[in-house]
Structure formats: structure tokens, C-alpha cells
Amino acid sequence: MSQGSNAAKPDGAALVDIYRRALRIERNDDAIRTVIRRGRLQMPYYSARGQEIIPATIGHLLNADDTICTIYRGIQDMVAKGMPLRPLWAEIAGRVDGTCKGKGGPMHLTHPETGVMVTTGIVGSSMPIANGLAWAAKLDGSKRVTVAFFGDGASNIGAFHESLNLASLWKLPVIFVCANNGFAEHTRYENGTAVDQISKRASGYGMPGFTVDGNDADDMYAHFAAAVERARAGEGPTLLECKTFRFLGHVLGDDDKYMTKEEKAAAMEKDPLPVLRARVLSEGHAGEDDLAAMQSELEAEIADAQEFGLASAPPSVDELRRDVFAQEIAA
């Protein structure tokens, strides 16, 4: 669906920043997968390769004090929001200098300083938590917006329907962002969801819903900018279904036999990252040297974070009972 001729459009600086955030996601993803393959980290990992434009555009449009709730396969959302990579790497490595002192691991990162409030391992649970944060913003009179990230499979969870209903009823400043990559873990979309577009469900809860090309920066920008404007104005929530495709399996190591070779090849031929890079160059927003310097800077940041994270110490046994109770209770 279109926002029409008055839709917001990214200027050159915005496109460069969206590309930078997307490249930061991709380079960090590549580094994590490399370290896992070399046996230096043993952990579950959920690559978002191919889906970078969605969080990169959203990260560009959000303010520093806006908040996000994401999911266990949402490391891209954290990176795009500006989460520092040193504590991120320490956390996925299970080290004490991590965002959760190494006790959350790769599926439960949190960094409130940059608005990364919750990473949840329970499918669909980002949405009710986001409602709570949005309710807090409404109570304190701020203009903060909260984004709930989730996948297409989570749209069939009860929390999805409950959250949309409540958000609309209370006109909460929350944006529900569904990254629809066509697969709920290993189940094809059409085998698990009765409606052809998740965005159609928004009408049942009295809110706008749009199906967006999640690989297109212009389409993402127009729709998310409108959703943010609506939320900040006190007009309530929006549901965005962002169509995309993941190039790797649900979890690193699965054989992705549920994808056909043809559809995967077709999606990879349209890889949105080089497409955006080519556009930035062709429209004169940056030069080859600029983008090469950008990549070098990002790779240096990632290498530094990796070294810091892997050199950090594991949490001590004393940490087992910390952060469990507000006040320590003797056994």
C-alpha cells in the first residue's frame, strides 16, 4: 500500500545513514558467523542476512530516547538502534562485561541507554512489553515512541491480537513491525497463516495497517515516518508488515530445505544491501572512497568489539544470585 504523493522521502544524507546502519548489521553478522564457524563461540545464532533495510531505516528515523522491544533473532534491530558493540559482543560470548553481565547471552540482550529495552526469547512477547513502555510514555507526557519487532509466525500468537487491541483502545504510541520473511521458523507462511497479508488484521483493531517492501528504503521510510508522526501526535498505533527474505536458515546450521533453491537464488540476486549501495553512488550521495572508508571504520569497530568481548572474563559464581531479587534473600 502507498502513502501517496505526500509521502516522506529520504534525502541523500538519510540514504547514506540507512546504508551505514545496514552495513554495520551485515559486517557484524558476518563477523559473528565467522567466529562461530572457527569454534571460538558456541551459541545459537539467528542471522538476519537479507533483512537489513528494515531495521536500518527504522533506526535512522527513531530518536535516541525512543525504545524498542525485539526478539531472540533480532540482533539487527539492536545494531541499527545504535547499541555499542563492545558490550554486545561480551554478552553473546557470556562474559561479565556484557550488557547483562553475560547472563543473558545471545538471546537476551538489553541496553536501555540506547533504547534497547528487551530482547525476548518467547515468540510474540515483544508486543505486550512494548505496550507497557508506550503506556509509560503516555503517562509521563513524553513524545517517546516504542517499536515492537516480531516475525510473521508471531502474528498467530494470542499476544499479537491482545496487544493490537489494547494499543488501539488506549491510543498508545507504539508501532508494530512485522518482518515477514515468508517462514515461521521452518514453516512456510501459507502453511501457517490463513490471511494473505498480515496487515489486513489491523482493520479489526481500528488501526492503520500497511504491507511494505521491507527491502526498499523509500517504501520503508515513507511508511515508518508516517507511523512515527501518528504515534507522536497521540493518534495511536500502526501495524507495518515488512516483506523481506532471509538468505540463511532460521538458526545457523539448519539446512533450510523448506526454501526452494529457485526462490532463494531469486532473493539473493536482489540483495537489498548492494542495491542501496549502488543507488547511493549513482545519485551522488557518496563516492567509492567514502563508502570504502565507511566500511573500514565499521570493520575496525567490530574487530575491536570482538577482541574486547572474547577477552572479557566469565561472570563469577557470585553472579548467580545477583539481579534475581531486589534485595538479597538468604537461602
C-alpha positions as CSV (number, residue, x, y, z in Angstrom):
1,M,0.0,0.0,0.0
2,S,1.2,3.5,-0.7
3,Q,1.4,6.6,1.4
4,G,0.6,8.7,-1.7
5,S,2.3,11.6,-3.3
6,N,2.9,13.4,0.0
7,A,4.9,10.6,1.5
8,A,8.1,11.4,3.3
9,K,11.2,10.6,1.2
10,P,14.8,10.1,2.4
11,D,17.2,12.7,1.3
12,G,20.8,11.9,0.4
13,A,22.1,12.1,3.9
14,A,19.4,9.8,5.1
15,L,20.1,7.2,2.5
16,V,23.8,7.3,3.4
17,D,22.9,6.8,7.1
18,I,20.5,4.0,6.3
19,Y,23.2,2.3,4.2
20,R,25.7,2.7,7.1
21,R,23.4,1.1,9.6
22,A,22.6,-1.7,7.2
23,L,26.3,-2.3,6.5
24,R,27.0,-2.3,10.3
25,I,24.4,-5.0,10.6
26,E,25.8,-7.1,7.7
27,R,29.5,-6.7,8.7
28,N,28.7,-7.6,12.4
29,D,26.6,-10.6,11.2
30,D,29.5,-11.8,9.1
31,A,32.0,-11.5,11.9
32,I,29.8,-13.4,14.4
33,R,29.2,-16.3,11.9
34,T,32.9,-16.4,11.2
35,V,33.8,-16.7,14.9
36,I,31.2,-19.4,15.4
37,R,32.5,-21.4,12.4
38,R,36.0,-21.2,13.9
39,G,34.8,-22.6,17.1
40,R,35.6,-19.6,19.3
41,L,31.9,-19.2,20.3
42,Q,29.4,-21.9,20.9
43,M,25.9,-20.5,20.8
44,P,22.6,-20.4,18.9
45,Y,22.7,-17.7,16.2
46,Y,19.9,-16.3,14.0
47,S,21.3,-14.4,11.0
48,A,19.2,-11.6,9.5
49,R,21.2,-11.5,6.3
50,G,19.0,-10.1,3.6
51,Q,16.7,-8.2,6.0
52,E,19.0,-5.3,6.9
53,I,17.0,-2.4,5.3
54,I,14.0,-2.8,7.7
55,P,15.9,-2.1,11.0
56,A,18.3,0.3,9.3
57,T,15.6,2.6,8.1
58,I,13.7,2.4,11.5
59,G,17.0,3.1,13.4
60,H,17.5,6.2,11.3
61,L,14.1,7.6,12.0
62,L,13.9,6.9,15.7
63,N,15.2,9.3,18.3
64,A,17.8,8.3,20.9
65,D,15.2,8.2,23.6
66,D,12.7,6.1,21.6
67,T,12.6,2.5,22.7
68,I,12.4,-0.9,21.1
69,C,11.5,-4.4,22.1
70,T,12.9,-7.1,19.9
71,I,13.1,-10.9,19.7
72,Y,15.8,-13.6,20.0
73,R,16.6,-13.3,16.3
74,G,16.7,-9.5,16.4
75,I,20.4,-8.6,16.8
76,Q,20.0,-6.5,13.7
77,D,17.4,-4.3,15.5
78,M,19.9,-3.6,18.3
79,V,22.8,-2.8,16.0
80,A,20.6,-0.5,13.9
81,K,19.4,1.4,17.1
82,G,23.0,2.2,17.9
83,M,23.8,-0.3,20.6
84,P,27.5,-0.3,21.3
85,L,29.2,-3.4,20.0
86,R,31.7,-4.0,22.8
87,P,29.1,-5.0,25.4
88,L,27.1,-6.7,22.7
89,W,30.0,-9.0,21.9
90,A,30.8,-9.6,25.5
91,E,27.2,-10.6,26.2
92,I,26.9,-13.0,23.3
93,A,30.1,-14.5,24.5
94,G,28.7,-14.9,28.0
95,R,31.2,-12.6,29.6
96,V,30.9,-10.3,32.6
97,D,31.3,-7.1,30.6
98,G,28.3,-7.9,28.5
99,T,25.0,-5.9,28.6
100,C,23.6,-8.4,31.1
101,K,26.9,-9.4,32.7
102,G,27.0,-12.5,30.5
103,K,23.8,-13.9,32.0
104,G,21.5,-13.2,29.1
105,G,23.6,-14.5,26.2
106,P,22.8,-14.1,22.5
107,M,19.0,-14.4,23.0
108,H,18.5,-11.9,25.8
109,L,20.4,-8.6,25.2
110,T,19.3,-5.4,26.8
111,H,20.8,-1.9,26.6
112,P,18.4,0.8,28.0
113,E,20.9,3.6,27.4
114,T,20.3,3.2,23.6
115,G,16.6,2.3,24.0
116,V,17.1,-1.5,23.6
117,M,14.8,-2.3,26.4
118,V,14.1,-6.0,26.0
119,T,15.2,-9.0,23.8
120,T,12.8,-11.8,24.5
121,G,13.1,-15.5,23.6
122,I,9.3,-16.0,23.8
123,V,7.6,-15.7,20.5
124,G,5.2,-12.8,20.4
125,S,6.1,-11.4,23.8
126,S,7.8,-8.2,22.4
127,M,4.3,-6.7,21.8
128,P,2.7,-6.6,25.2
129,I,6.0,-5.4,26.7
130,A,6.1,-2.6,24.1
131,N,2.6,-1.6,25.1
132,G,3.8,-1.2,28.6
133,L,6.6,1.1,27.6
134,A,4.3,3.0,25.3
135,W,1.8,3.4,28.2
136,A,4.6,4.8,30.4
137,A,5.5,7.3,27.7
138,K,1.9,8.4,27.5
139,L,1.6,8.7,31.3
140,D,4.7,10.9,31.6
141,G,3.7,13.1,28.7
142,S,6.7,12.4,26.6
143,K,6.8,12.0,22.8
144,R,8.7,8.8,23.0
145,V,7.7,6.1,20.5
146,T,8.1,2.3,21.1
147,V,8.7,-0.3,18.4
148,A,7.7,-3.9,18.8
149,F,9.7,-6.1,16.4
150,F,8.4,-9.6,15.6
151,G,8.2,-12.2,12.8
152,D,5.3,-13.4,10.7
153,G,4.8,-16.5,12.8
154,A,4.2,-14.4,15.9
155,S,1.2,-12.8,14.3
156,N,-0.6,-16.0,15.0
157,I,0.1,-15.8,18.7
158,G,-2.6,-14.6,21.2
159,A,-0.3,-11.8,22.4
160,F,-0.4,-10.2,18.9
161,H,-4.2,-9.9,19.0
162,E,-4.3,-8.8,22.6
163,S,-1.6,-6.2,22.1
164,L,-3.1,-4.7,19.0
165,N,-6.5,-4.4,20.7
166,L,-5.1,-2.7,23.8
167,A,-2.8,-0.4,21.9
168,S,-5.7,0.8,19.7
169,L,-8.1,1.1,22.6
170,W,-5.6,3.3,24.6
171,K,-4.1,5.0,21.6
172,L,-0.6,4.0,22.6
173,P,2.5,5.4,20.8
174,V,3.6,2.0,19.6
175,I,4.5,0.7,16.2
176,F,4.2,-3.0,15.5
177,V,6.8,-4.0,12.9
178,C,6.4,-7.5,11.5
179,A,9.4,-8.7,9.4
180,N,7.6,-11.1,7.1
181,N,10.4,-13.2,5.6
182,G,7.9,-15.9,4.5
183,F,8.9,-18.5,7.1
184,A,7.9,-19.0,10.7
185,E,11.0,-20.9,11.8
186,H,10.7,-23.9,9.4
187,T,7.1,-23.4,8.3
188,R,6.2,-21.6,5.1
189,Y,3.9,-18.7,5.5
190,E,1.0,-20.2,3.5
191,N,1.1,-23.3,5.6
192,G,0.5,-21.5,8.9
193,T,-1.4,-18.3,8.3
194,A,-4.9,-18.1,6.8
195,V,-4.8,-14.4,5.7
196,D,-2.8,-13.4,2.7
197,Q,-1.5,-10.2,4.3
198,I,-0.8,-9.7,8.0
199,S,-1.5,-6.0,7.6
200,K,-5.2,-6.8,6.9
201,R,-5.6,-7.8,10.6
202,A,-5.0,-4.1,11.6
203,S,-8.5,-3.2,10.5
204,G,-10.1,-5.5,13.0
205,Y,-8.4,-3.4,15.8
206,G,-9.1,0.0,14.4
207,M,-5.6,1.0,13.4
208,P,-3.8,1.6,10.1
209,G,-2.0,-1.4,8.6
210,F,0.3,-1.5,5.6
211,T,2.2,-4.1,3.7
212,V,5.6,-2.6,2.8
213,D,8.5,-3.6,0.7
214,G,11.0,-4.2,3.5
215,N,13.9,-4.3,1.1
216,D,13.2,-0.8,-0.3
217,A,14.5,2.2,1.7
218,D,11.9,4.6,0.2
219,D,8.9,2.4,1.0
220,M,10.2,1.7,4.5
221,Y,11.0,5.4,5.1
222,A,7.6,6.7,3.9
223,H,5.5,4.2,6.0
224,F,7.6,4.3,9.1
225,A,7.9,8.1,9.1
226,A,4.1,8.3,8.9
227,A,3.7,5.8,11.7
228,V,6.1,7.8,13.9
229,E,4.3,11.0,13.2
230,R,1.0,9.4,14.1
231,A,2.3,8.0,17.3
232,R,4.0,11.2,18.5
233,A,0.8,13.1,17.7
234,G,-1.2,10.9,20.1
235,E,-3.2,9.2,17.4
236,G,-2.2,5.7,18.3
237,P,-0.5,2.6,16.9
238,T,0.3,1.4,13.4
239,L,0.9,-2.1,12.1
240,L,3.6,-2.5,9.4
241,E,4.1,-5.8,7.6
242,C,7.6,-5.5,6.0
243,K,8.1,-8.1,3.3
244,T,11.6,-9.5,3.0
245,F,13.6,-12.7,2.7
246,R,16.3,-14.2,4.9
247,F,19.2,-15.7,3.0
248,L,20.1,-18.3,5.7
249,G,18.1,-20.7,7.7
250,H,16.1,-19.9,10.8
251,V,19.1,-20.7,13.0
252,L,22.7,-21.0,11.9
253,G,23.3,-24.6,10.9
254,D,19.8,-25.6,9.7
255,D,19.7,-26.8,6.1
256,D,16.8,-24.6,5.0
257,K,15.2,-27.3,2.9
258,Y,11.9,-25.6,3.5
259,M,13.1,-23.0,1.0
260,T,13.2,-23.8,-2.7
261,K,16.6,-23.2,-4.4
262,E,14.9,-21.0,-7.0
263,E,13.2,-18.6,-4.6
264,K,16.4,-18.3,-2.5
265,A,18.5,-17.6,-5.6
266,A,16.0,-15.0,-6.8
267,A,16.0,-13.2,-3.5
268,M,19.8,-13.2,-3.3
269,E,20.0,-11.7,-6.8
270,K,18.1,-8.8,-5.4
271,D,20.2,-8.4,-2.3
272,P,19.0,-5.1,-0.9
273,L,22.4,-4.0,0.5
274,P,24.3,-3.8,-2.8
275,V,21.2,-2.3,-4.4
276,L,21.2,0.5,-1.9
277,R,24.9,1.0,-2.2
278,A,24.6,1.3,-6.0
279,R,21.9,3.9,-5.6
280,V,23.9,6.0,-3.1
281,L,26.7,6.0,-5.6
282,S,24.7,6.6,-8.8
283,E,22.7,9.5,-7.2
284,G,26.0,11.1,-6.0
285,H,25.3,11.0,-2.3
286,A,28.7,9.5,-1.6
287,G,31.7,8.3,-3.6
288,E,33.5,5.0,-3.7
289,D,36.2,6.3,-1.4
290,D,33.6,7.5,1.1
291,L,31.9,4.1,1.3
292,A,35.3,2.2,1.4
293,A,36.3,4.4,4.4
294,M,32.9,3.8,6.0
295,Q,33.3,0.0,5.7
296,S,36.9,0.2,7.1
297,E,35.6,2.2,10.1
298,L,32.8,-0.3,10.8
299,E,35.1,-3.3,10.4
300,A,37.6,-1.7,12.9
301,E,34.7,-1.1,15.3
302,I,33.6,-4.7,15.0
303,A,37.1,-6.1,15.3
304,D,37.7,-4.0,18.5
305,A,34.4,-5.2,19.9
306,Q,35.1,-8.9,19.1
307,E,38.5,-8.6,20.8
308,F,37.0,-6.9,23.8
309,G,34.2,-9.4,24.2
310,L,36.3,-12.5,23.9
311,A,38.9,-11.1,26.3
312,S,36.3,-10.3,28.9
313,A,36.2,-12.7,31.9
314,P,33.3,-15.1,32.5
315,P,30.9,-14.0,35.3
316,S,31.8,-15.2,38.8
317,V,29.8,-17.7,40.8
318,D,28.7,-14.7,42.9
319,E,26.6,-13.5,39.9
320,L,24.3,-16.5,40.2
321,R,22.3,-14.8,42.9
322,R,22.6,-11.2,41.8
323,D,19.9,-9.5,39.8
324,V,17.4,-12.1,41.0
325,F,15.8,-10.2,43.9
326,A,15.6,-6.5,44.6
327,Q,17.1,-7.4,48.0
328,E,19.2,-10.4,48.5
329,I,17.3,-13.1,50.5
330,A,19.3,-15.7,52.4
331,A,18.7,-19.3,51.4
